[in-house]
Amino acid sequence: MLIKSICNPEAVSCGATTTVVEAAALMRKHHVGDLVVVGEPTRDQVPLGVVTDRDLVVEVLGLGLDPATTRVGAIVRKPVVVAHDNEEVPQVIERMKTHGVRRIPVVDRGGALAGIITLDDLLGLVAADLAALAGLVAQQSGRERRARR
């Protein structure tokens, strides 16, 4: 399965010069816990990294920095780990594991932001597959009982 078929194409992004206060407001407005930081928010949308709500707390508030003047570009994790929209899901899972990240921006052929994939998205996919397998087992058991009557 290709990552583009399950990623969230509605990734919320901001520029590196966005303040932490502005980033927090964007997260609240869009009901998300992360933002993809991009080089040019109005043009190419090339991901520079991901900033999470936890980053805002730990790296800004926890260090006593001023959220009104601290820019997300100063706290974004680098280098950015990305997935290409034409990659298979297992490749992306392995990359998440290798880099210890829970969220990965998905980029198109030109390197522009095409979406985001999260650990929660992947867990939902696995849970759905497990539920389908459990249903198959129950269905087979029912068929066997009816056939042996």
C-alpha positions as CSV (number, residue, x, y, z in Angstrom):
1,M,0.0,0.0,0.0
2,L,1.4,3.4,-1.0
3,I,1.7,6.0,1.8
4,K,-0.2,8.6,-0.3
5,S,-3.3,6.4,0.1
6,I,-3.4,6.7,3.8
7,C,-1.6,10.0,4.7
8,N,-3.5,13.0,5.8
9,P,-3.4,15.4,2.9
10,E,-4.5,18.3,5.1
11,A,-1.2,18.8,6.9
12,V,-1.1,22.2,8.7
13,S,2.0,24.1,8.0
14,C,3.8,27.3,8.9
15,G,7.0,29.1,8.1
16,A,10.2,29.1,10.1
17,T,9.6,32.7,11.2
18,T,6.2,31.9,12.8
19,T,6.3,32.7,16.5
20,V,5.6,30.0,19.0
21,V,2.4,31.9,20.0
22,E,1.3,31.9,16.4
23,A,2.1,28.2,16.1
24,A,0.1,27.4,19.2
25,A,-2.9,29.4,17.8
26,L,-2.6,27.4,14.5
27,M,-2.6,24.2,16.4
28,R,-5.7,25.2,18.4
29,K,-7.5,26.5,15.3
30,H,-6.9,23.3,13.3
31,H,-7.2,20.9,16.3
32,V,-3.8,19.4,15.7
33,G,-0.7,18.6,17.8
34,D,1.9,19.3,15.2
35,L,2.8,21.7,12.4
36,V,5.0,21.1,9.4
37,V,7.5,23.9,9.2
38,V,8.1,24.8,5.5
39,G,10.6,27.0,3.7
40,E,8.1,29.1,1.8
41,P,4.6,28.9,3.2
42,T,3.0,30.6,0.2
43,R,5.0,29.0,-2.5
44,D,7.0,25.7,-2.6
45,Q,6.0,24.2,0.7
46,V,9.3,22.2,1.1
47,P,9.3,20.8,4.7
48,L,12.1,21.9,7.0
49,G,10.9,19.9,10.0
50,V,8.0,19.3,12.3
51,V,7.1,21.1,15.5
52,T,4.8,19.5,18.1
53,D,2.8,20.8,21.0
54,R,5.3,19.0,23.2
55,D,8.2,20.9,21.5
56,L,6.5,24.2,22.4
57,V,6.2,23.2,26.0
58,V,9.6,21.5,26.5
59,E,11.8,23.6,24.3
60,V,10.2,27.0,24.9
61,L,8.1,27.2,28.0
62,G,10.3,24.7,29.9
63,L,13.4,26.8,29.1
64,G,11.7,30.1,30.0
65,L,11.9,31.5,26.5
66,D,9.4,34.1,25.3
67,P,6.8,32.4,23.1
68,A,5.9,35.8,21.6
69,T,9.4,36.2,20.2
70,T,10.8,32.7,19.8
71,R,10.5,31.5,16.2
72,V,9.6,27.8,15.4
73,G,12.6,27.7,13.1
74,A,14.7,27.9,16.3
75,I,13.2,24.8,17.8
76,V,12.4,22.6,14.8
77,R,14.1,19.2,14.8
78,K,16.6,18.8,12.0
79,P,17.3,17.2,9.7
80,V,13.7,16.7,8.6
81,V,12.7,13.1,8.0
82,V,10.2,12.8,5.1
83,A,8.3,10.1,3.3
84,H,7.7,10.2,-0.5
85,D,4.1,9.8,-1.5
86,N,5.0,6.8,-3.7
87,E,6.7,4.8,-1.0
88,E,5.2,1.7,0.5
89,V,3.9,1.8,4.1
90,P,6.5,-0.7,5.5
91,Q,9.4,1.6,4.3
92,V,7.9,4.6,6.1
93,I,7.3,2.6,9.3
94,E,11.0,1.5,9.2
95,R,12.1,5.1,8.8
96,M,9.9,6.2,11.7
97,K,11.5,3.5,13.8
98,T,15.1,4.3,12.7
99,H,14.7,8.0,13.4
100,G,12.5,7.7,16.5
101,V,9.7,10.0,15.1
102,R,6.0,9.7,15.4
103,R,5.1,12.1,12.5
104,I,6.6,12.4,9.1
105,P,5.7,14.9,6.4
106,V,4.9,13.3,3.1
107,V,6.3,15.0,0.0
108,D,5.5,14.8,-3.7
109,R,8.0,14.2,-6.6
110,G,9.0,17.9,-6.5
111,G,9.7,17.7,-2.7
112,A,6.6,19.8,-1.8
113,L,4.4,19.0,1.1
114,A,1.7,16.6,0.1
115,G,0.5,15.5,3.6
116,I,1.5,14.0,6.9
117,I,1.6,10.5,8.2
118,T,1.5,9.8,12.0
119,L,1.9,6.8,14.2
120,D,-1.8,7.1,15.1
121,D,-2.6,6.8,11.4
122,L,-0.5,3.7,11.1
123,L,-1.9,2.2,14.3
124,G,-5.4,2.7,12.9
125,L,-4.5,0.9,9.7
126,V,-3.0,-2.0,11.7
127,A,-6.0,-2.1,14.0
128,A,-8.4,-2.2,11.0
129,D,-6.4,-5.1,9.5
130,L,-6.4,-7.0,12.8
131,A,-10.2,-6.5,13.1
132,A,-10.6,-7.8,9.6
133,L,-8.5,-10.9,10.5
134,A,-10.5,-11.5,13.7
135,G,-13.7,-11.2,11.6
136,L,-12.4,-13.8,9.2
137,V,-11.6,-16.2,12.0
138,A,-15.1,-15.8,13.4
139,Q,-16.6,-16.2,10.0
140,Q,-14.7,-19.4,9.3
141,S,-15.7,-20.9,12.7
142,G,-19.3,-20.2,11.9
143,R,-19.0,-21.9,8.5
144,E,-17.4,-24.9,10.1
145,R,-20.1,-25.3,12.7
146,R,-22.8,-25.1,10.1
147,A,-21.1,-27.5,7.8
148,R,-20.6,-30.1,10.6
149,R,-24.3,-30.2,11.8
